[in-house]
Amino acid sequence: MNTILVFLVGLVIMLFIMIKTKLGPFMSMLLGGLIIGMGCGVGAAETINTITGGFGSTCKSIGLVIIFGTILGTYLEKSNSCQRIATSLLKLTGEKNAGLALASTGYLVSIPVFSDVALIMLSPIIKAVSKKTGRVVCVFAVLTASALLCTNAYVAPTPAPLAVASALGLDIGTSIAYGLVVAVVSVIAAYIYCMMFLDKKPAAYFTETETGEMKTSAAEVTEEQMPTFLEAILPILVPIGMIIASSVCSMLLPKESVLLTVINFMGDKNMALVLGIVAAVLLLKKKLPAGETFTAMNEALKIAGPVIFITAAGGALAKVVDATGTGQIFADALSASPLPVILIPFLITALSKFAQGSGSVAALLGASLTLPLIEAGLMSPIAAFISISAGSHCGSHVNNSFFWVFAEFFGYDAKTTLKTLCVAQNIVLSGAGLLCAFVISVI
């Protein structure tokens, strides 16, 4: 009982530091790990060794993947590939089904591109579609943002699902296959919410800020500046296809097969992303700004660095929590409670997201506390993965950076953003994901 009390106190201190100071999540998690480890009796030297070991193992596991994924996303951004995907899908669906085109675009684009960046990149398309169809910008903005958040939460090589899958010992290909399906279900739920609820609201329901000029600040991209649809989509499909193919072939082909050896090499998460980058360089270089064919890689490293450090700090915290035995104590207590086991990872992640704002940090904490439940045979790794990812949608409000990107860039006040985007995140997306996790857990 003392261990649990010390752990909770340490967790509260960590969250307080994260929220109320300017130290940020990286230092906050390292300090939190130090407080929890020493407070729970792990010992000063062992706590430090556990933190450094967890930090190093996390970097080893996903460091290169984050770097390669960021490089790929940078090429897609600079070549206007996202705009091409959106305009092509819009031509396919027609203006009447513009919401379907934007939802599909968000679903695809957020696999390699961070959701914040992707939303800004797609904003000219969202605004243009709104003007053409006569619908309120907020309806299409919430739909696109929701679709971006879905694949961002469930599909590697996005850092959070990649880190969670690694922490739970889940095959990356399996997590991608299930994640893609769950993300589709969640996007459908968001589409219904936006088209059947938000789209029926009067214009007065959406309050714009006085800085509405931001809504027209994004530059339009011409046809000549965009690659073809095939050129834009292949760098995304190549790595995903190779990773899934490796997982499928590992189940179908004999281990001594030469073909399996080749496919597993090409389908390694690091190698698959390198192939995606190669495809991007070959297909998109003519659409990149002059002289940026390779300098884009250096820019991507500046973005990837902080992401790797924060993710690795989360991995270090997870190792400390594991060393204290707190996770096992929680697992034993919760397994004896009447609470459905599938809810536990969801609630842990959601509460953490509500407290400190980062879905990635919350997911890592959820994974560390859920692992004992998996080891005890109370749930499968894939069910836990989906439950944690669903929980990372919940608890979203003004402490989340995506909230302010949406509000400021589309020119809506906090109240409007809370009752549109946050309702979509906290109820629609998290609810759809949790339902999928429940279905997976009983199959």
N, C-alpha and C positions, 0 to 999 in steps of 0.2 A: 504493500500500500504506500510506503514511503517513496518507493521508486516511481510509482505513478504520480504522486504529488509533486515530487521534484521535477519530473519530466514536464508536467503541465505548467508548473511555475516557469521552467526554462523556456517552454514554448511561448508562453505569454510574454516573457521578457524579449525573446527574439522577435516576435511580431510587433511589440511596442517599438523596438529599435528600428525595425523595418519601416514602420508607418510614420513614426513621429520624428525620426532623425533623417539626416541626409546621407547616411552611410550606404544606403542602397541594399538590395537583396544579397549581393555577394558577401560583403563583410558581415551583414546581419546573420546569414546562415552559418558562416564560419564561427562567429561569436556564440551563436545559439548552440552549435554543436559542442563547443568547448564548455559552455555552462551546463548543458544536459549531461555530457559525458562525465565531467568531474563531479557534478552534483549527485549523479546516480551511482557513484562509487567505482567508475571504470578506472580512475587514476589519471593523474596529469600526463605522464609519459605515454600511457597507452591511448589516451584520448587523442593526443597530438598525432601519434602513429596511425590511429584509425582515420583521422581527418585527412592526413596526407595520403594514406593508402586509398581511401575512397575517392579523393580528388583525382589521383593519378589513374585509378582504374576506370573512372568515368571518362576522363580525357582519352584514354586508350581505346575505349569502346566506341565513342561517338564523336570524338574531336574532328577527325578527318571528314566524317560524313557531314557535319555541320558546315565545315569550310567548303567542301565540294558543292553542297546544296546551295550555299549562299552565292558561290560563283555562278552556278547555273541560273539562279534567280536574277542575278545582276545582268547576265546576257539577255534574258527574256525581257527585263525591264528596259534596257537601253536600246534594244532592237524593235521596240513597240509590238512585241509578239502578243502581249495580253490584249492590246487594242484590236489586233487582227482576229484573235479568237472570238472576241466579243462581237465584232462587226460581221464576221462570217456566220456565227450562230444566229444573229439577228436577221440576216438575209434568209436563212433557212426557215426560221419560225415565223417571220413576218411581224409587223408592228403589233398585231392583235395579240400575239403570244410573246411579247417582248420580255415579260417577266421570266418566262422559261429560258430564253436566251441568256439573260443576265445571271440567272441562278446557275445555269450550266457553266458559264464563264467563270463565276466565282468558285465553283466546285473544282474546276481544272487548274485555275491559276494559282490557288493557294497551296497546292502540293509542293512546288519548289520555291514560291515567293512568300515572304512574311506577310501576314494578313494586313497589317498597318500600311505597308508599302503598296500592296496590291490594291487596297481600297482607294488610295490616292491616285494610282495609275489608271484605275478604271473610272474614276469620277467624271472625266469628260464624256465617256460613253453613257454613263448613268444619266447625266444632265441632258444630253442630246436626245436620248430615248424618251425621257420625261417630257421634253418640249414637243417632240413629234407626236406622242400619244395623248398629250393633254392631261397626264396624270401627275399627281403631286410627287416631287422628287423624293421625299422621305419614304414613300412606299417602295420604290425601286432601290433606294439606298439601303434600307433595312434588309430587303431580300438578298441583294448582292453581298452585303456585309455578313449576313447569316450563312450564306453558302461558303464564303471565304473561311469563316470560323469553323465550319464543319470539317472540311478536309484538314484544316490547320490543327484540329484537336485529335483526329483519328488516324491520319495517314502520314507515315514516314516518307521522305526524309525530314519533315518538320521536326525540330528538336524535341518537343515535349513527348509526342507519341513514340519517337525513337528511344528516348531515355527511359520511358515507362516500360516499354517492351523489353529493353535490356535489363532493367532492374527486376522484372518479373520472370526473367528467363524464358521469354516468349520469342519464338522464331519471327524474325522481321517480316518475312514473306507472308506468314500467316496473319500477322497484325495488319499488314497492308490489305490483304484480301478481305478480311472481315471489316476493316476500317472503311474501305471504299463502299461497301454495302450499307453499313450503318450511317455513313455520311449521306448517302443517297436518301435513306429514310428520313433523316433529319432535315435535309434540304426540301423534301416534299412537304414535311410538316411546316417548315418556314414559308413555303410557297402558299400553302393553304391559309396560313395566318395573315400573310401580307395581302393576298388577293381577295380573300373572303372577309377579312376584318378591317385592316388598315385602309384598303382601297375604297371601302364604303364610308369612311369617315369624311365629314365636311372639311373644307380647307382650314377652318378656324381651329380644328383639332391640333394642327401643326403650327407651332409658334416659331417664327424666324427671329434671329437676333438682328441687332442694328448693323452688324458687320456682314450683311448679306452679300456684299460685293465679292466675298470669298467664293460664292457659288458660281461665279463666272470667271474665276481667276485661272483655271486650268486651260492650258493651250490645247487647241484641236490638233489631231494628227491626221495628215492627208494619206490617201491610198498609196502614193508613191513612197511614203516613209515607212510603210508596213511590209513585212514579209508575207509570203503566201500562207494559207492556213496550214498546209502540210509542213512547211518549214517551221512554223510557230509551235505546232503541237508535238512534232517528233522528239525534240529534246526532253519533253515531259514524259512521253510514253516509253521511250527507250529504257531508262533506268527502272521504271516501275515494272515494265514487262519482263526485264531480265531477272529482277529479284523474285517476282512471282513464279517465273519459269523455273528458277533454281529450286524453290520450295516444292513445286509440283513434281518436278523430275526426281527430286530426292526420294519421293514416296513411290514413284513408278519404276525407276530404273535400278538395276543392281549396283551395289556400291563400287564394284570393280570396273564398271563401265567407263570407257574412255570419254564417251559423250557426256556422261554425268560430270566427270572431272572438268571438262571444258565449260559446261553450262554453269557449274558451281563457281568456277573462277570468274566467269563473266557476270554471274548473278550475285557475287559478293557485294554488299551494300556500298563499299567504297569504290570497287571497280565499276559497278553499274552507273554510279554518278559520274565517274570519269568519262564513261562512254557517252553519257548525256551531255557533258561539257564539250566533248569532241564534236558531237552532232551539232551543238549550238554554234561552235566556232565555224564549222564548215558551212552550215546552212544560213547563218544569220550575220556573218561578218560584213556582208555588203550593205546591211541596214544599220550597222553600228556607226556612231559618230566617228569622224576621221581620227585615226591614230589611237583608237580605244579597243582594238581587237584583243590586246593582251593587258592593257592597263586596267581594264575592268576587273581583272583578277585581284590586283592590288587594292582596289576600292572595296571589293568583297571581303577581303581579309580584315579591314577596319570594322566591318559590320559583324563578322563572325566571331572576332575575339571576345567581346563582352558576352555574347551568347554562350560561348564555350565555358567561360569562367563561371558564369552564373549557374549553368547546368551542372558543371563539375562540383560547385559548392553544394548544390542540392544532393549530388551523389555522396559527398562527404558527410553531410548531415544524415543521410539515410544509413550510412555505415555506422555512425555513432549510435543512432537509435537502435539499430540491430544489436550493437555490442552491449547496450544497457539491458536488453531483454524486455524492454517496454512493449515492443510489438507483440511478443508472445503472450505477455500478460493481458494486453488488450484483446488478442485473438481468443484466449481462453475465456475471458469474461463475456465478450460479445457472442461467442459461439454458444454460450449457456443462456443467453438472453433470448426473448421472444422476437427480437428484431430480425427481419429477413437478412441473411448474410450478404446478399447482393447489394443491399443498401449501405453497408458499412464503408466500402471504398468510396462510394458516391458522396456520402455525408462528410467524411473526413476531408475530401478534396474540396467540396463546396464550401465548407466552413472556413478552410484555409484561404480559398479564393476571396471570400467575403471579407476576411480580415486584412489581407495584405495586397490583393488586387491582381497578382500574377497567376494566370492559369497554369503556366509551366512550373512555377515553384510549388503551387498547390498539388499538381499532378505528381511531382516527385515525392512530396511528403506523403500523399496517398499511397503511392507505390511502396514506400518503405514500411508503412504500417499495415499494408495488406499482405505483404509477402508471407508472414507467419500463417495467415489464413489459408494460403495456397499450399504451404508446406504441410499444414495439418489436414489437407484434403477436403477442406470445406468449400472450395470453389476452384474452378479451372482458371489457368492464367489468362485465357482469352476473355472469359466473363469478367474477370477483375479488370483487365485492360479497358474494356468497353465501359464498365461502370465508372472507373477513374476518369476516363476521357469525357464521359457525360457530365461528371461532377465539375470538370474544369470550365464548363459553360455557366454553371450556377454560381451565384454570389457576385455577379457582375454589377457594378454601379460606378459612382464617380471616381473611385480609386483605381480604375483601370485605364490604361493609356489609350486603348482602342475606343473607349467612350469619348474621349476628347478629340481624337482624330476625326471621328464621325461628326460630333457636334460642331466643331470649329470649321471643318472643311466644307460641310454642307450647309452651314449657317443656321443651325437650330439650337434653341436654348436647352438647358439641362433638363427641364421638366419634360419637354417633348422627347428628348433622347431616352429618358428613363421610362416613359410610357410606350415607347415604340421599340427601340433596339434592345433595351434591357429586359423588357417583357419577352421578346423573342429569345434572348439568351437564357434567362433564368427559368422560363416556363416551357417554351416550345422546344428549343434545342435540347435542353437538359432532360426534359420529360421524354422526348422521342428516343434519346440515347439510353436512358435508364430502362425504358420498355424493351429496347433491343437487348440490353444486357440481361434482363430477366428471361427473355425468350431463349437466349443462348445458354443461360444457366440451367434451364430445365430440359433442353434437348439431349 
